[in-house]
């Protein structure tokens, strides 16, 4: 899993990253520093199932712009992966969640293979 820390809300009780946007809003967490993706082919996230909130995993050269790759998970799914085999160099890993009604999603693990 990724080390070096996350900018955003960490729920200590659940040992998870917490994304809890208000209705019609987006919440984000992202790595505090860039991560070298050169030797990895996939990045994946494990999350809880919540039909009221989506989750996007974003690889970005800068935040909030500079997106180079994204993958979106619908509410009911609990796993999300993104092909990063063509990406070389250092990038931020950014998780974004949007909820129309307002909801919370917890991300338990982010890993690279």
Gaussian input, Z-matrix of N, CA and C with variables (Angstrom, degrees):
# hf/3-21g

backbone

0 1
 N
 C     1     B1
 C     2     B2     1     A1
 N     3     B3     2     A2     1     D1
 C     4     B4     3     A3     2     D2
 C     5     B5     4     A4     3     D3
 N     6     B6     5     A5     4     D4
 C     7     B7     6     A6     5     D5
 C     8     B8     7     A7     6     D6
 N     9     B9     8     A8     7     D7
 C    10    B10     9     A9     8     D8
 C    11    B11    10    A10     9     D9
 N    12    B12    11    A11    10    D10
 C    13    B13    12    A12    11    D11
 C    14    B14    13    A13    12    D12
 N    15    B15    14    A14    13    D13
 C    16    B16    15    A15    14    D14
 C    17    B17    16    A16    15    D15
 N    18    B18    17    A17    16    D16
 C    19    B19    18    A18    17    D17
 C    20    B20    19    A19    18    D18
 N    21    B21    20    A20    19    D19
 C    22    B22    21    A21    20    D20
 C    23    B23    22    A22    21    D21
 N    24    B24    23    A23    22    D22
 C    25    B25    24    A24    23    D23
 C    26    B26    25    A25    24    D24
 N    27    B27    26    A26    25    D25
 C    28    B28    27    A27    26    D26
 C    29    B29    28    A28    27    D27
 N    30    B30    29    A29    28    D28
 C    31    B31    30    A30    29    D29
 C    32    B32    31    A31    30    D30
 N    33    B33    32    A32    31    D31
 C    34    B34    33    A33    32    D32
 C    35    B35    34    A34    33    D33
 N    36    B36    35    A35    34    D34
 C    37    B37    36    A36    35    D35
 C    38    B38    37    A37    36    D36
 N    39    B39    38    A38    37    D37
 C    40    B40    39    A39    38    D38
 C    41    B41    40    A40    39    D39
 N    42    B42    41    A41    40    D40
 C    43    B43    42    A42    41    D41
 C    44    B44    43    A43    42    D42
 N    45    B45    44    A44    43    D43
 C    46    B46    45    A45    44    D44
 C    47    B47    46    A46    45    D45
 N    48    B48    47    A47    46    D46
 C    49    B49    48    A48    47    D47
 C    50    B50    49    A49    48    D48
 N    51    B51    50    A50    49    D49
 C    52    B52    51    A51    50    D50
 C    53    B53    52    A52    51    D51
 N    54    B54    53    A53    52    D52
 C    55    B55    54    A54    53    D53
 C    56    B56    55    A55    54    D54
 N    57    B57    56    A56    55    D55
 C    58    B58    57    A57    56    D56
 C    59    B59    58    A58    57    D57
 N    60    B60    59    A59    58    D58
 C    61    B61    60    A60    59    D59
 C    62    B62    61    A61    60    D60
 N    63    B63    62    A62    61    D61
 C    64    B64    63    A63    62    D62
 C    65    B65    64    A64    63    D63
 N    66    B66    65    A65    64    D64
 C    67    B67    66    A66    65    D65
 C    68    B68    67    A67    66    D66
 N    69    B69    68    A68    67    D67
 C    70    B70    69    A69    68    D68
 C    71    B71    70    A70    69    D69
 N    72    B72    71    A71    70    D70
 C    73    B73    72    A72    71    D71
 C    74    B74    73    A73    72    D72
 N    75    B75    74    A74    73    D73
 C    76    B76    75    A75    74    D74
 C    77    B77    76    A76    75    D75
 N    78    B78    77    A77    76    D76
 C    79    B79    78    A78    77    D77
 C    80    B80    79    A79    78    D78
 N    81    B81    80    A80    79    D79
 C    82    B82    81    A81    80    D80
 C    83    B83    82    A82    81    D81
 N    84    B84    83    A83    82    D82
 C    85    B85    84    A84    83    D83
 C    86    B86    85    A85    84    D84
 N    87    B87    86    A86    85    D85
 C    88    B88    87    A87    86    D86
 C    89    B89    88    A88    87    D87
 N    90    B90    89    A89    88    D88
 C    91    B91    90    A90    89    D89
 C    92    B92    91    A91    90    D90
 N    93    B93    92    A92    91    D91
 C    94    B94    93    A93    92    D92
 C    95    B95    94    A94    93    D93
 N    96    B96    95    A95    94    D94
 C    97    B97    96    A96    95    D95
 C    98    B98    97    A97    96    D96
 N    99    B99    98    A98    97    D97
 C   100   B100    99    A99    98    D98
 C   101   B101   100   A100    99    D99
 N   102   B102   101   A101   100   D100
 C   103   B103   102   A102   101   D101
 C   104   B104   103   A103   102   D102
 N   105   B105   104   A104   103   D103
 C   106   B106   105   A105   104   D104
 C   107   B107   106   A106   105   D105
 N   108   B108   107   A107   106   D106
 C   109   B109   108   A108   107   D107
 C   110   B110   109   A109   108   D108
 N   111   B111   110   A110   109   D109
 C   112   B112   111   A111   110   D110
 C   113   B113   112   A112   111   D111
 N   114   B114   113   A113   112   D112
 C   115   B115   114   A114   113   D113
 C   116   B116   115   A115   114   D114
 N   117   B117   116   A116   115   D115
 C   118   B118   117   A117   116   D116
 C   119   B119   118   A118   117   D117
 N   120   B120   119   A119   118   D118
 C   121   B121   120   A120   119   D119
 C   122   B122   121   A121   120   D120
 N   123   B123   122   A122   121   D121
 C   124   B124   123   A123   122   D122
 C   125   B125   124   A124   123   D123
 N   126   B126   125   A125   124   D124
 C   127   B127   126   A126   125   D125
 C   128   B128   127   A127   126   D126
 N   129   B129   128   A128   127   D127
 C   130   B130   129   A129   128   D128
 C   131   B131   130   A130   129   D129
 N   132   B132   131   A131   130   D130
 C   133   B133   132   A132   131   D131
 C   134   B134   133   A133   132   D132
 N   135   B135   134   A134   133   D133
 C   136   B136   135   A135   134   D134
 C   137   B137   136   A136   135   D135
 N   138   B138   137   A137   136   D136
 C   139   B139   138   A138   137   D137
 C   140   B140   139   A139   138   D138
 N   141   B141   140   A140   139   D139
 C   142   B142   141   A141   140   D140
 C   143   B143   142   A142   141   D141
 N   144   B144   143   A143   142   D142
 C   145   B145   144   A144   143   D143
 C   146   B146   145   A145   144   D144
 N   147   B147   146   A146   145   D145
 C   148   B148   147   A147   146   D146
 C   149   B149   148   A148   147   D147
 N   150   B150   149   A149   148   D148
 C   151   B151   150   A150   149   D149
 C   152   B152   151   A151   150   D150
 N   153   B153   152   A152   151   D151
 C   154   B154   153   A153   152   D152
 C   155   B155   154   A154   153   D153
 N   156   B156   155   A155   154   D154
 C   157   B157   156   A156   155   D155
 C   158   B158   157   A157   156   D156
 N   159   B159   158   A158   157   D157
 C   160   B160   159   A159   158   D158
 C   161   B161   160   A160   159   D159
 N   162   B162   161   A161   160   D160
 C   163   B163   162   A162   161   D161
 C   164   B164   163   A163   162   D162
 N   165   B165   164   A164   163   D163
 C   166   B166   165   A165   164   D164
 C   167   B167   166   A166   165   D165
 N   168   B168   167   A167   166   D166
 C   169   B169   168   A168   167   D167
 C   170   B170   169   A169   168   D168
 N   171   B171   170   A170   169   D169
 C   172   B172   171   A171   170   D170
 C   173   B173   172   A172   171   D171
 N   174   B174   173   A173   172   D172
 C   175   B175   174   A174   173   D173
 C   176   B176   175   A175   174   D174
 N   177   B177   176   A176   175   D175
 C   178   B178   177   A177   176   D176
 C   179   B179   178   A178   177   D177
 N   180   B180   179   A179   178   D178
 C   181   B181   180   A180   179   D179
 C   182   B182   181   A181   180   D180
 N   183   B183   182   A182   181   D181
 C   184   B184   183   A183   182   D182
 C   185   B185   184   A184   183   D183
 N   186   B186   185   A185   184   D184
 C   187   B187   186   A186   185   D185
 C   188   B188   187   A187   186   D186
 N   189   B189   188   A188   187   D187
 C   190   B190   189   A189   188   D188
 C   191   B191   190   A190   189   D189
 N   192   B192   191   A191   190   D190
 C   193   B193   192   A192   191   D191
 C   194   B194   193   A193   192   D192
 N   195   B195   194   A194   193   D193
 C   196   B196   195   A195   194   D194
 C   197   B197   196   A196   195   D195
 N   198   B198   197   A197   196   D196
 C   199   B199   198   A198   197   D197
 C   200   B200   199   A199   198   D198
 N   201   B201   200   A200   199   D199
 C   202   B202   201   A201   200   D200
 C   203   B203   202   A202   201   D201
 N   204   B204   203   A203   202   D202
 C   205   B205   204   A204   203   D203
 C   206   B206   205   A205   204   D204
 N   207   B207   206   A206   205   D205
 C   208   B208   207   A207   206   D206
 C   209   B209   208   A208   207   D207
 N   210   B210   209   A209   208   D208
 C   211   B211   210   A210   209   D209
 C   212   B212   211   A211   210   D210
 N   213   B213   212   A212   211   D211
 C   214   B214   213   A213   212   D212
 C   215   B215   214   A214   213   D213
 N   216   B216   215   A215   214   D214
 C   217   B217   216   A216   215   D215
 C   218   B218   217   A217   216   D216
 N   219   B219   218   A218   217   D217
 C   220   B220   219   A219   218   D218
 C   221   B221   220   A220   219   D219
 N   222   B222   221   A221   220   D220
 C   223   B223   222   A222   221   D221
 C   224   B224   223   A223   222   D222
 N   225   B225   224   A224   223   D223
 C   226   B226   225   A225   224   D224
 C   227   B227   226   A226   225   D225
 N   228   B228   227   A227   226   D226
 C   229   B229   228   A228   227   D227
 C   230   B230   229   A229   228   D228
 N   231   B231   230   A230   229   D229
 C   232   B232   231   A231   230   D230
 C   233   B233   232   A232   231   D231
 N   234   B234   233   A233   232   D232
 C   235   B235   234   A234   233   D233
 C   236   B236   235   A235   234   D234
 N   237   B237   236   A236   235   D235
 C   238   B238   237   A237   236   D236
 C   239   B239   238   A238   237   D237
 N   240   B240   239   A239   238   D238
 C   241   B241   240   A240   239   D239
 C   242   B242   241   A241   240   D240
 N   243   B243   242   A242   241   D241
 C   244   B244   243   A243   242   D242
 C   245   B245   244   A244   243   D243
 N   246   B246   245   A245   244   D244
 C   247   B247   246   A246   245   D245
 C   248   B248   247   A247   246   D246
 N   249   B249   248   A248   247   D247
 C   250   B250   249   A249   248   D248
 C   251   B251   250   A250   249   D249
 N   252   B252   251   A251   250   D250
 C   253   B253   252   A252   251   D251
 C   254   B254   253   A253   252   D252
 N   255   B255   254   A254   253   D253
 C   256   B256   255   A255   254   D254
 C   257   B257   256   A256   255   D255
 N   258   B258   257   A257   256   D256
 C   259   B259   258   A258   257   D257
 C   260   B260   259   A259   258   D258
 N   261   B261   260   A260   259   D259
 C   262   B262   261   A261   260   D260
 C   263   B263   262   A262   261   D261
 N   264   B264   263   A263   262   D262
 C   265   B265   264   A264   263   D263
 C   266   B266   265   A265   264   D264
 N   267   B267   266   A266   265   D265
 C   268   B268   267   A267   266   D266
 C   269   B269   268   A268   267   D267
 N   270   B270   269   A269   268   D268
 C   271   B271   270   A270   269   D269
 C   272   B272   271   A271   270   D270
 N   273   B273   272   A272   271   D271
 C   274   B274   273   A273   272   D272
 C   275   B275   274   A274   273   D273
 N   276   B276   275   A275   274   D274
 C   277   B277   276   A276   275   D275
 C   278   B278   277   A277   276   D276
 N   279   B279   278   A278   277   D277
 C   280   B280   279   A279   278   D278
 C   281   B281   280   A280   279   D279
 N   282   B282   281   A281   280   D280
 C   283   B283   282   A282   281   D281
 C   284   B284   283   A283   282   D282
 N   285   B285   284   A284   283   D283
 C   286   B286   285   A285   284   D284
 C   287   B287   286   A286   285   D285
 N   288   B288   287   A287   286   D286
 C   289   B289   288   A288   287   D287
 C   290   B290   289   A289   288   D288
 N   291   B291   290   A290   289   D289
 C   292   B292   291   A291   290   D290
 C   293   B293   292   A292   291   D291
 N   294   B294   293   A293   292   D292
 C   295   B295   294   A294   293   D293
 C   296   B296   295   A295   294   D294
 N   297   B297   296   A296   295   D295
 C   298   B298   297   A297   296   D296
 C   299   B299   298   A298   297   D297
 N   300   B300   299   A299   298   D298
 C   301   B301   300   A300   299   D299
 C   302   B302   301   A301   300   D300
 N   303   B303   302   A302   301   D301
 C   304   B304   303   A303   302   D302
 C   305   B305   304   A304   303   D303
 N   306   B306   305   A305   304   D304
 C   307   B307   306   A306   305   D305
 C   308   B308   307   A307   306   D306
 N   309   B309   308   A308   307   D307
 C   310   B310   309   A309   308   D308
 C   311   B311   310   A310   309   D309
 N   312   B312   311   A311   310   D310
 C   313   B313   312   A312   311   D311
 C   314   B314   313   A313   312   D312
 N   315   B315   314   A314   313   D313
 C   316   B316   315   A315   314   D314
 C   317   B317   316   A316   315   D315
 N   318   B318   317   A317   316   D316
 C   319   B319   318   A318   317   D317
 C   320   B320   319   A319   318   D318
 N   321   B321   320   A320   319   D319
 C   322   B322   321   A321   320   D320
 C   323   B323   322   A322   321   D321
 N   324   B324   323   A323   322   D322
 C   325   B325   324   A324   323   D323
 C   326   B326   325   A325   324   D324
 N   327   B327   326   A326   325   D325
 C   328   B328   327   A327   326   D326
 C   329   B329   328   A328   327   D327
 N   330   B330   329   A329   328   D328
 C   331   B331   330   A330   329   D329
 C   332   B332   331   A331   330   D330
 N   333   B333   332   A332   331   D331
 C   334   B334   333   A333   332   D332
 C   335   B335   334   A334   333   D333
 N   336   B336   335   A335   334   D334
 C   337   B337   336   A336   335   D335
 C   338   B338   337   A337   336   D336

   B1=1.4643
   B2=1.5299
   B3=1.2933
   B4=1.4601
   B5=1.5124
   B6=1.3433
   B7=1.4590
   B8=1.5187
   B9=1.3182
   B10=1.4537
   B11=1.5093
   B12=1.3121
   B13=1.4512
   B14=1.5036
   B15=1.3119
   B16=1.4616
   B17=1.5132
   B18=1.2988
   B19=1.4600
   B20=1.5210
   B21=1.3148
   B22=1.4576
   B23=1.5164
   B24=1.3250
   B25=1.4600
   B26=1.5179
   B27=1.3395
   B28=1.4530
   B29=1.5221
   B30=1.3281
   B31=1.4575
   B32=1.5231
   B33=1.3345
   B34=1.4713
   B35=1.5227
   B36=1.3258
   B37=1.4600
   B38=1.5284
   B39=1.3216
   B40=1.4630
   B41=1.5315
   B42=1.3413
   B43=1.4647
   B44=1.5256
   B45=1.3127
   B46=1.4626
   B47=1.5157
   B48=1.3212
   B49=1.4558
   B50=1.5179
   B51=1.3175
   B52=1.4583
   B53=1.5246
   B54=1.3245
   B55=1.4614
   B56=1.5203
   B57=1.3210
   B58=1.4643
   B59=1.5251
   B60=1.3340
   B61=1.4595
   B62=1.5228
   B63=1.3241
   B64=1.4646
   B65=1.5284
   B66=1.3067
   B67=1.4683
   B68=1.5256
   B69=1.3255
   B70=1.4569
   B71=1.5092
   B72=1.3247
   B73=1.4678
   B74=1.5232
   B75=1.3309
   B76=1.4520
   B77=1.5239
   B78=1.3274
   B79=1.4633
   B80=1.5191
   B81=1.3367
   B82=1.4568
   B83=1.5160
   B84=1.3282
   B85=1.4631
   B86=1.5196
   B87=1.3175
   B88=1.4616
   B89=1.5141
   B90=1.3135
   B91=1.4602
   B92=1.5312
   B93=1.3273
   B94=1.4645
   B95=1.5200
   B96=1.3204
   B97=1.4586
   B98=1.5186
   B99=1.3269
   B100=1.4581
   B101=1.5254
   B102=1.3250
   B103=1.4595
   B104=1.5304
   B105=1.3254
   B106=1.4619
   B107=1.5314
   B108=1.3258
   B109=1.4614
   B110=1.5309
   B111=1.3209
   B112=1.4599
   B113=1.5221
   B114=1.3176
   B115=1.4580
   B116=1.5265
   B117=1.3135
   B118=1.4632
   B119=1.5207
   B120=1.3276
   B121=1.4665
   B122=1.5214
   B123=1.3383
   B124=1.4640
   B125=1.5231
   B126=1.3132
   B127=1.4640
   B128=1.5244
   B129=1.3217
   B130=1.4555
   B131=1.5184
   B132=1.3373
   B133=1.4588
   B134=1.5206
   B135=1.3312
   B136=1.4619
   B137=1.5135
   B138=1.3418
   B139=1.4556
   B140=1.5179
   B141=1.3202
   B142=1.4568
   B143=1.5266
   B144=1.3173
   B145=1.4565
   B146=1.5224
   B147=1.3199
   B148=1.4628
   B149=1.5197
   B150=1.3350
   B151=1.4700
   B152=1.5272
   B153=1.3326
   B154=1.4659
   B155=1.5181
   B156=1.3446
   B157=1.4586
   B158=1.5283
   B159=1.3246
   B160=1.4598
   B161=1.5195
   B162=1.3109
   B163=1.4625
   B164=1.5153
   B165=1.3261
   B166=1.4546
   B167=1.5175
   B168=1.3213
   B169=1.4589
   B170=1.5253
   B171=1.3215
   B172=1.4591
   B173=1.5298
   B174=1.3040
   B175=1.4615
   B176=1.5226
   B177=1.3282
   B178=1.4624
   B179=1.5187
   B180=1.3175
   B181=1.4656
   B182=1.5229
   B183=1.3479
   B184=1.4601
   B185=1.5222
   B186=1.3324
   B187=1.4640
   B188=1.5130
   B189=1.3416
   B190=1.4641
   B191=1.5258
   B192=1.3108
   B193=1.4662
   B194=1.5193
   B195=1.3070
   B196=1.4496
   B197=1.5095
   B198=1.3333
   B199=1.4575
   B200=1.5245
   B201=1.3281
   B202=1.4635
   B203=1.5270
   B204=1.3327
   B205=1.4572
   B206=1.5196
   B207=1.3343
   B208=1.4590
   B209=1.5294
   B210=1.3244
   B211=1.4633
   B212=1.5228
   B213=1.3344
   B214=1.4678
   B215=1.5252
   B216=1.3273
   B217=1.4545
   B218=1.5158
   B219=1.3340
   B220=1.4605
   B221=1.5219
   B222=1.2898
   B223=1.4588
   B224=1.5060
   B225=1.3298
   B226=1.4634
   B227=1.5243
   B228=1.3197
   B229=1.4642
   B230=1.5276
   B231=1.3271
   B232=1.4685
   B233=1.5207
   B234=1.3145
   B235=1.4529
   B236=1.5072
   B237=1.3162
   B238=1.4633
   B239=1.5181
   B240=1.3374
   B241=1.4592
   B242=1.5195
   B243=1.3132
   B244=1.4576
   B245=1.5207
   B246=1.3232
   B247=1.4646
   B248=1.5281
   B249=1.3358
   B250=1.4696
   B251=1.5268
   B252=1.3405
   B253=1.4632
   B254=1.5253
   B255=1.3277
   B256=1.4653
   B257=1.5324
   B258=1.3417
   B259=1.4685
   B260=1.5231
   B261=1.3236
   B262=1.4580
   B263=1.5206
   B264=1.3187
   B265=1.4516
   B266=1.5177
   B267=1.3245
   B268=1.4632
   B269=1.5186
   B270=1.3379
   B271=1.4658
   B272=1.5184
   B273=1.3190
   B274=1.4582
   B275=1.5259
   B276=1.3283
   B277=1.4606
   B278=1.5221
   B279=1.3215
   B280=1.4555
   B281=1.5195
   B282=1.3223
   B283=1.4653
   B284=1.5199
   B285=1.3171
   B286=1.4542
   B287=1.5170
   B288=1.3232
   B289=1.4606
   B290=1.5232
   B291=1.3342
   B292=1.4622
   B293=1.5275
   B294=1.3301
   B295=1.4595
   B296=1.5142
   B297=1.3292
   B298=1.4635
   B299=1.5251
   B300=1.3351
   B301=1.4649
   B302=1.5271
   B303=1.3309
   B304=1.4625
   B305=1.5122
   B306=1.3293
   B307=1.4635
   B308=1.5198
   B309=1.3297
   B310=1.4635
   B311=1.5132
   B312=1.3188
   B313=1.4628
   B314=1.5237
   B315=1.3370
   B316=1.4570
   B317=1.5236
   B318=1.3190
   B319=1.4598
   B320=1.5284
   B321=1.3265
   B322=1.4707
   B323=1.5198
   B324=1.3094
   B325=1.4645
   B326=1.5275
   B327=1.3218
   B328=1.4610
   B329=1.5155
   B330=1.3308
   B331=1.4639
   B332=1.5127
   B333=1.3171
   B334=1.4622
   B335=1.5114
   B336=1.3208
   B337=1.4598
   B338=1.5207
   A1=110.13
   A2=116.09
   A3=120.81
   A4=111.07
   A5=114.92
   A6=119.98
   A7=108.51
   A8=116.84
   A9=120.93
   A10=112.74
   A11=116.00
   A12=119.62
   A13=115.51
   A14=114.07
   A15=123.01
   A16=110.56
   A17=115.75
   A18=123.11
   A19=105.94
   A20=117.21
   A21=120.84
   A22=109.31
   A23=116.52
   A24=121.32
   A25=111.28
   A26=115.10
   A27=121.34
   A28=107.00
   A29=116.83
   A30=121.75
   A31=107.78
   A32=116.47
   A33=121.45
   A34=111.37
   A35=117.76
   A36=121.69
   A37=111.03
   A38=116.91
   A39=121.25
   A40=112.63
   A41=117.06
   A42=121.68
   A43=110.20
   A44=114.80
   A45=119.90
   A46=110.53
   A47=115.30
   A48=120.88
   A49=107.61
   A50=116.54
   A51=120.57
   A52=110.41
   A53=115.50
   A54=122.01
   A55=106.62
   A56=116.50
   A57=120.77
   A58=110.47
   A59=116.79
   A60=119.19
   A61=112.77
   A62=115.84
   A63=120.92
   A64=108.63
   A65=116.44
   A66=121.55
   A67=111.24
   A68=116.38
   A69=121.82
   A70=114.88
   A71=117.12
   A72=121.65
   A73=111.58
   A74=114.47
   A75=122.29
   A76=109.26
   A77=116.80
   A78=122.27
   A79=108.00
   A80=117.00
   A81=121.15
   A82=111.94
   A83=115.34
   A84=122.95
   A85=105.99
   A86=116.64
   A87=119.93
   A88=110.11
   A89=115.41
   A90=119.85
   A91=109.56
   A92=115.87
   A93=120.76
   A94=112.01
   A95=115.71
   A96=120.04
   A97=109.18
   A98=115.17
   A99=119.65
   A100=110.50
   A101=115.01
   A102=122.81
   A103=107.75
   A104=116.78
   A105=120.63
   A106=109.18
   A107=116.40
   A108=122.01
   A109=112.84
   A110=117.29
   A111=122.20
   A112=113.98
   A113=118.51
   A114=121.02
   A115=113.96
   A116=117.27
   A117=120.72
   A118=110.27
   A119=115.92
   A120=120.19
   A121=112.99
   A122=117.21
   A123=120.98
   A124=110.13
   A125=116.25
   A126=121.03
   A127=106.33
   A128=115.64
   A129=118.75
   A130=111.36
   A131=114.89
   A132=122.03
   A133=109.09
   A134=116.06
   A135=122.03
   A136=107.43
   A137=115.94
   A138=120.53
   A139=110.11
   A140=115.67
   A141=119.47
   A142=109.55
   A143=116.05
   A144=121.67
   A145=109.17
   A146=116.38
   A147=120.23
   A148=108.26
   A149=118.38
   A150=120.72
   A151=113.94
   A152=118.07
   A153=120.97
   A154=114.09
   A155=116.18
   A156=118.26
   A157=109.06
   A158=116.71
   A159=119.70
   A160=110.07
   A161=116.38
   A162=121.64
   A163=108.18
   A164=116.27
   A165=121.72
   A166=108.34
   A167=116.19
   A168=121.03
   A169=106.48
   A170=116.07
   A171=121.92
   A172=108.91
   A173=115.85
   A174=121.66
   A175=105.32
   A176=117.39
   A177=120.62
   A178=111.73
   A179=115.50
   A180=120.55
   A181=110.93
   A182=116.00
   A183=122.65
   A184=107.09
   A185=116.53
   A186=121.30
   A187=107.56
   A188=119.46
   A189=128.46
   A190=115.42
   A191=118.89
   A192=119.68
   A193=108.90
   A194=117.66
   A195=120.45
   A196=115.30
   A197=117.36
   A198=120.32
   A199=110.47
   A200=116.58
   A201=120.57
   A202=112.33
   A203=118.34
   A204=121.55
   A205=109.30
   A206=116.32
   A207=120.36
   A208=110.60
   A209=115.69
   A210=122.71
   A211=107.08
   A212=115.93
   A213=121.33
   A214=110.01
   A215=114.64
   A216=122.43
   A217=108.15
   A218=117.23
   A219=117.82
   A220=109.36
   A221=116.51
   A222=121.20
   A223=116.72
   A224=117.48
   A225=120.19
   A226=113.26
   A227=117.48
   A228=120.17
   A229=111.45
   A230=115.90
   A231=120.58
   A232=113.10
   A233=117.23
   A234=120.30
   A235=110.89
   A236=115.10
   A237=121.25
   A238=107.28
   A239=116.46
   A240=118.45
   A241=110.16
   A242=114.48
   A243=122.32
   A244=108.45
   A245=115.82
   A246=122.09
   A247=108.96
   A248=115.95
   A249=120.19
   A250=110.67
   A251=117.18
   A252=120.87
   A253=113.03
   A254=117.39
   A255=120.08
   A256=112.93
   A257=116.84
   A258=120.83
   A259=109.73
   A260=116.31
   A261=120.57
   A262=108.97
   A263=115.97
   A264=120.77
   A265=112.56
   A266=115.25
   A267=121.95
   A268=111.24
   A269=115.21
   A270=122.27
   A271=110.11
   A272=115.23
   A273=120.48
   A274=108.80
   A275=115.54
   A276=121.71
   A277=105.96
   A278=115.97
   A279=122.50
   A280=108.58
   A281=116.50
   A282=122.12
   A283=107.97
   A284=115.52
   A285=121.42
   A286=108.64
   A287=117.16
   A288=121.26
   A289=109.86
   A290=115.61
   A291=121.40
   A292=108.70
   A293=115.55
   A294=120.20
   A295=110.06
   A296=115.59
   A297=120.10
   A298=111.42
   A299=116.75
   A300=121.29
   A301=113.75
   A302=116.55
   A303=119.98
   A304=109.18
   A305=117.66
   A306=122.13
   A307=108.46
   A308=115.89
   A309=120.92
   A310=109.78
   A311=114.95
   A312=121.26
   A313=107.43
   A314=114.85
   A315=121.23
   A316=109.00
   A317=116.32
   A318=121.67
   A319=107.00
   A320=115.52
   A321=121.35
   A322=112.89
   A323=116.52
   A324=118.27
   A325=108.89
   A326=115.21
   A327=122.17
   A328=105.59
   A329=116.87
   A330=119.65
   A331=111.26
   A332=114.55
   A333=121.27
   A334=108.67
   A335=115.08
   A336=120.92
   A337=108.60
   D1=168.92
   D2=-175.35
   D3=-79.69
   D4=139.36
   D5=177.20
   D6=-117.79
   D7=173.57
   D8=177.94
   D9=102.86
   D10=-9.18
   D11=172.29
   D12=95.12
   D13=159.86
   D14=-177.83
   D15=-122.25
   D16=143.04
   D17=172.41
   D18=-93.45
   D19=116.64
   D20=-177.17
   D21=140.07
   D22=-165.65
   D23=-174.83
   D24=-90.04
   D25=125.40
   D26=173.20
   D27=-111.43
   D28=124.74
   D29=178.66
   D30=-91.24
   D31=106.33
   D32=-175.00
   D33=-64.79
   D34=-38.75
   D35=-178.14
   D36=-63.07
   D37=-44.12
   D38=-179.48
   D39=-88.01
   D40=-6.21
   D41=-176.06
   D42=51.88
   D43=51.25
   D44=-173.48
   D45=-147.92
   D46=156.73
   D47=169.11
   D48=-76.19
   D49=136.53
   D50=-175.96
   D51=-114.26
   D52=125.50
   D53=175.28
   D54=-118.97
   D55=111.22
   D56=-174.12
   D57=-133.99
   D58=72.74
   D59=-179.44
   D60=-72.53
   D61=148.38
   D62=170.58
   D63=-70.43
   D64=168.40
   D65=-177.74
   D66=-54.17
   D67=129.68
   D68=177.96
   D69=73.90
   D70=11.77
   D71=-177.34
   D72=-118.31
   D73=172.09
   D74=178.55
   D75=-120.55
   D76=140.73
   D77=173.72
   D78=-117.66
   D79=148.80
   D80=-177.37
   D81=-136.55
   D82=151.23
   D83=163.07
   D84=-134.69
   D85=149.04
   D86=179.56
   D87=-152.76
   D88=159.63
   D89=-179.11
   D90=-64.96
   D91=142.04
   D92=-179.18
   D93=-67.08
   D94=-27.68
   D95=177.76
   D96=-134.88
   D97=165.76
   D98=179.84
   D99=-70.14
   D100=151.45
   D101=-177.72
   D102=-118.17
   D103=135.26
   D104=178.39
   D105=-77.94
   D106=115.02
   D107=-176.55
   D108=-98.40
   D109=2.98
   D110=-170.15
   D111=-53.40
   D112=-44.98
   D113=-172.90
   D114=-96.93
   D115=18.11
   D116=-178.85
   D117=-118.89
   D118=152.06
   D119=-179.96
   D120=-111.24
   D121=-22.34
   D122=-176.76
   D123=-142.20
   D124=142.86
   D125=168.23
   D126=-120.11
   D127=137.29
   D128=-177.09
   D129=-136.55
   D130=156.47
   D131=179.56
   D132=-130.97
   D133=139.38
   D134=173.72
   D135=-108.75
   D136=131.16
   D137=-173.85
   D138=-142.04
   D139=174.29
   D140=174.64
   D141=-86.44
   D142=167.45
   D143=179.36
   D144=-93.29
   D145=125.56
   D146=177.79
   D147=-150.01
   D148=110.68
   D149=-175.81
   D150=-68.73
   D151=-8.79
   D152=-174.27
   D153=-99.28
   D154=5.24
   D155=-176.94
   D156=-150.72
   D157=136.38
   D158=176.78
   D159=-96.22
   D160=176.48
   D161=177.76
   D162=-143.45
   D163=130.99
   D164=176.50
   D165=-119.41
   D166=133.07
   D167=172.25
   D168=-103.39
   D169=130.57
   D170=-172.55
   D171=-129.07
   D172=135.31
   D173=170.06
   D174=-103.89
   D175=125.67
   D176=-172.83
   D177=-139.68
   D178=142.84
   D179=176.04
   D180=-80.09
   D181=-21.12
   D182=176.51
   D183=-154.02
   D184=159.95
   D185=177.84
   D186=-122.20
   D187=130.34
   D188=10.65
   D189=-94.68
   D190=7.01
   D191=178.68
   D192=-107.48
   D193=-175.39
   D194=174.07
   D195=82.55
   D196=26.85
   D197=179.19
   D198=-69.53
   D199=130.76
   D200=178.32
   D201=-113.77
   D202=-19.98
   D203=177.85
   D204=-159.75
   D205=143.76
   D206=177.82
   D207=-143.08
   D208=155.32
   D209=169.91
   D210=-143.77
   D211=142.46
   D212=-176.46
   D213=-119.44
   D214=140.43
   D215=177.84
   D216=-113.51
   D217=137.25
   D218=175.03
   D219=-82.67
   D220=170.51
   D221=-168.51
   D222=-58.48
   D223=-37.60
   D224=-172.07
   D225=-78.99
   D226=-23.15
   D227=-176.72
   D228=-74.57
   D229=156.03
   D230=-178.04
   D231=-118.83
   D232=-1.22
   D233=178.77
   D234=-137.49
   D235=144.25
   D236=-177.43
   D237=-141.74
   D238=133.60
   D239=175.23
   D240=-135.66
   D241=154.48
   D242=-176.05
   D243=-134.93
   D244=131.22
   D245=177.95
   D246=-75.44
   D247=117.53
   D248=179.43
   D249=-118.67
   D250=18.60
   D251=-174.74
   D252=-63.12
   D253=-27.21
   D254=-179.00
   D255=-90.75
   D256=0.60
   D257=-176.83
   D258=-99.28
   D259=127.04
   D260=175.15
   D261=-123.53
   D262=148.73
   D263=179.52
   D264=103.65
   D265=-168.90
   D266=-173.92
   D267=-104.21
   D268=132.57
   D269=-178.05
   D270=-143.05
   D271=159.79
   D272=170.23
   D273=-79.96
   D274=144.81
   D275=169.73
   D276=-103.94
   D277=123.97
   D278=-168.75
   D279=-129.70
   D280=126.17
   D281=176.08
   D282=-109.63
   D283=131.05
   D284=-177.18
   D285=-130.73
   D286=138.87
   D287=179.69
   D288=-132.00
   D289=133.86
   D290=178.02
   D291=-118.01
   D292=137.95
   D293=176.27
   D294=-134.59
   D295=127.41
   D296=178.20
   D297=-68.87
   D298=-37.65
   D299=-175.15
   D300=-101.00
   D301=-14.77
   D302=-173.00
   D303=95.79
   D304=116.66
   D305=-177.23
   D306=-160.60
   D307=175.57
   D308=178.34
   D309=-125.15
   D310=142.89
   D311=174.07
   D312=-131.12
   D313=141.32
   D314=-179.98
   D315=-115.41
   D316=131.92
   D317=178.06
   D318=-108.94
   D319=116.58
   D320=-171.88
   D321=-89.69
   D322=-25.33
   D323=-178.24
   D324=-156.02
   D325=138.56
   D326=169.72
   D327=-125.86
   D328=123.39
   D329=-176.46
   D330=-138.48
   D331=160.03
   D332=178.50
   D333=-122.39
   D334=140.37
   D335=179.44
   D336=-122.84

